[in-house]
């Protein structure tokens, strides 16, 4: 049975919106990280997963929202992503612009061009 | 089977050939963010709401009171239609037809749908461009006078696709404005661009400073609606908008 998953955590974490695009030889993942500075982002990759942790510039507390939510101060984004293919972690590239993090992960594959005869 | 959609008016308003602005959840939540900002800035009242037994069993609580997730705000001259839930594909036709019938009964002069058009290089765009779809010479003139580039050939999918077609069929002037935006991330900047254009078209004076300043907070607050909208758009094959129609000439 699938567990319910929320986009927030009582520990003050929010799950960022992400987009995963898979191409022939790479996977491009973007994450929307509003209120985050480049230096406050940590990205960890394994061959099968990508973990994004980012500290927000300020704490957000939505005092009129819900029941227990109203007492939570949100100050981090966190997301662990299962990658659709194994990646070469030595050659991962990333950039951060206008609140959006982009990570390019080359696939660890043995793809080779086939000659047409 | 036709869904039973009802528009319940909270008060009797003598509309004076109003303009309707629609902000349904769509690409980048551009329309939703823009309409909410305008409603807030103009301090408009909820004048009606939409309900149906076919809606998901969702009631939104605002200011401690339950309200319908689909509501209509306005005054004599302007009407805003908003939804806090993505509209299921199976309800698009029923809702659009019901709204158009209601617009006709209120002698609506113009219906403006606000949405986004995904740009794959959105991060590199400083000022998102707005494109428009028009249904007749009257609305062509509105786009032309406001330097809005028309959308000549293509496919549109989703709530506005049905709505603009229903407006055309029923002789209601209608335009669909689409600002370049992030596809799956809320885009307050694009919403601000579209509000500035509406200021010109409708001779309004809505300030977007607060919208820009609170952009990050708006993005945080609208993550869940964006996620649900993305799922609904996938279900209605929104991806078709990138396909080429059969252009035989």
Interface residues (C-beta under 8 A of the other chain):
Chain A: X7 X14 X15 X16 X17 X19 X32 X34 X35 X60 X62 X74 X97 X98 X99 X100 X102
Chain B: X123 X182 X183 X184 X185 X186 X215 X216 X217 X219 X220 X221 X223 X224 X226 X227
